[in-house]
Amino acid sequence: MKRLVCLLVFLVAGAAWAQRPAELKQLDPFVGSWACKGMVYKGDWGPEHPISATINTAWAYGGMWLKADYKEMKTAANPKPMTGEALWGYDGELKKLVGGWVDNSGAYQTQQSDGWQGDEIVFTGPFHMGMTATGRDTFTKKGKSQIDHVFELDMKGTWVKVESDTCRKK
């Protein structure tokens, strides 16, 4: 009997724990396949060059995480294209959207966001790539089929633009 009670308590607690937070709906505008064109600006990370990329984004892990697979195209101007993966979810304790990023350069980032403010959502957090700086990803909705993106790093108190992109839903 004691085992049965423990099992029922575990199952009820697990069911409550696995409930999909309503706040995740804020990430729905990112779902889908995207074609992006943009620019990486000159900096410690390399020379300025145009980029073209695809992003495939879908709900994963039981709908608890939005997974984005990012892949730049190799060109003469971009001989070492970036590939990476982002995961975004929601932290009920922090009451914030949260995320992480890893890529083929060895860089990684963790992020938090308060959610959409009008047509803009901003994720910030420590970015690591041989050094640590605060990174800021700003996404701006331009209708249902376009999202503009800017990635910046806080370099000793000054925000430096690293990359900007315009992404259109395929």
C-alpha positions in Angstrom: 0.0 0.0 0.0 2.8 2.4 0.9 4.4 1.8 -2.5 1.1 2.5 -4.3 0.7 5.8 -2.5 4.3 6.8 -3.3 3.8 5.8 -7.0 0.6 7.9 -7.2 2.3 10.9 -5.6 5.2 10.6 -8.1 2.8 10.3 -11.0 0.7 13.3 -10.0 3.8 15.4 -9.3 5.3 14.3 -12.6 2.1 15.2 -14.5 2.1 18.7 -13.0 5.8 19.0 -13.7 5.4 18.1 -17.4 2.6 20.6 -18.1 3.6 22.8 -21.1 3.8 26.4 -20.0 1.5 28.8 -21.8 4.3 31.3 -22.1 6.0 29.1 -24.7 3.3 30.3 -27.2 5.4 33.5 -27.4 8.0 31.5 -29.5 5.4 30.3 -32.1 6.4 33.1 -34.6 9.8 31.4 -35.0 8.4 28.0 -36.0 9.1 26.9 -39.6 11.7 27.0 -42.3 13.5 30.3 -42.9 15.9 31.7 -45.6 18.1 34.4 -44.2 20.5 37.0 -45.8 22.7 39.2 -43.8 26.1 40.6 -42.8 28.7 39.6 -40.3 30.6 42.8 -39.4 34.3 43.2 -39.0 35.7 42.4 -35.6 37.8 40.1 -33.5 35.8 37.3 -35.0 37.0 38.1 -38.6 36.5 40.3 -41.6 33.1 41.7 -42.7 31.3 39.4 -45.1 27.8 38.7 -46.4 26.0 35.5 -45.3 23.1 33.4 -46.5 21.7 30.9 -44.1 18.8 28.5 -43.5 17.1 28.0 -40.2 14.7 25.1 -39.5 12.8 25.6 -36.3 10.4 23.1 -34.7 9.1 22.1 -31.2 11.1 19.3 -29.7 11.4 17.3 -26.5 7.7 17.0 -25.9 6.9 20.5 -27.0 8.9 22.0 -24.1 11.8 23.3 -26.2 11.9 25.2 -29.5 14.9 23.8 -31.5 16.5 25.8 -34.2 19.1 24.4 -36.6 21.2 27.1 -38.2 23.3 26.6 -41.3 25.2 29.2 -43.3 26.1 28.6 -47.0 29.8 28.3 -47.9 30.9 31.0 -50.4 34.2 32.7 -51.4 33.4 35.5 -48.9 32.3 33.0 -46.2 34.7 30.0 -46.5 34.1 28.8 -42.9 30.3 29.0 -42.6 28.7 28.7 -39.2 26.4 25.9 -38.2 24.7 25.8 -34.8 21.8 24.9 -32.7 19.6 26.9 -30.4 17.1 25.7 -27.8 14.5 28.0 -26.3 12.1 27.2 -23.5 10.5 28.8 -20.4 11.7 28.8 -16.8 8.8 29.0 -14.4 11.0 29.9 -11.5 12.6 32.9 -13.3 9.4 33.7 -15.1 11.5 34.2 -18.3 12.0 32.6 -21.6 15.4 31.0 -21.6 17.8 29.6 -24.3 21.1 28.2 -25.2 23.3 28.2 -28.3 26.2 26.1 -29.5 28.0 26.2 -32.8 30.9 24.8 -34.9 33.3 27.5 -33.7 33.1 26.1 -30.2 31.1 29.2 -29.0 28.2 28.8 -26.6 25.7 31.1 -25.0 22.9 31.0 -22.4 20.1 33.6 -22.6 17.0 35.0 -20.9 14.2 37.2 -22.2 11.2 38.9 -20.7 9.2 38.1 -23.9 7.8 40.2 -26.7 7.5 44.0 -26.2 5.4 44.9 -29.2 7.1 43.4 -32.3 10.5 43.0 -30.6 11.9 40.3 -28.4 15.4 40.5 -26.9 17.5 37.6 -25.5 20.6 38.5 -23.4 23.2 36.4 -21.7 26.9 35.4 -21.4 28.5 34.5 -24.7 31.7 32.4 -24.6 34.2 32.1 -27.5 37.7 32.3 -26.1 36.5 35.2 -24.1 33.2 36.0 -22.3 31.0 38.9 -23.1 27.3 39.6 -22.7 25.5 38.8 -26.0 22.2 40.4 -27.1 20.0 38.9 -29.8 17.2 41.3 -30.9 14.4 39.9 -33.1 11.9 42.2 -34.8 8.7 40.8 -36.4 7.9 42.3 -39.8 4.6 40.6 -40.4 4.0 36.9 -40.3 6.7 35.9 -42.8 9.7 38.0 -41.9 11.9 38.4 -38.8 14.9 40.7 -38.6 17.7 39.8 -36.3 20.7 41.7 -34.8 23.4 40.0 -32.6 25.6 42.3 -30.5 28.3 41.9 -27.9 28.9 44.2 -25.0 32.6 45.0 -25.4 33.7 46.9 -22.3 30.5 48.9 -22.0 29.9 49.4 -25.7 27.4 47.3 -27.7 29.2 46.2 -30.9 27.1 44.8 -33.8 28.4 41.4 -34.8 25.7 40.3 -37.3 22.4 41.3 -38.8 20.0 39.2 -40.8 16.7 39.4 -42.5 14.9 36.0 -42.4 11.9 35.2 -44.6 9.6 32.2 -44.0 9.9 29.6 -46.8 
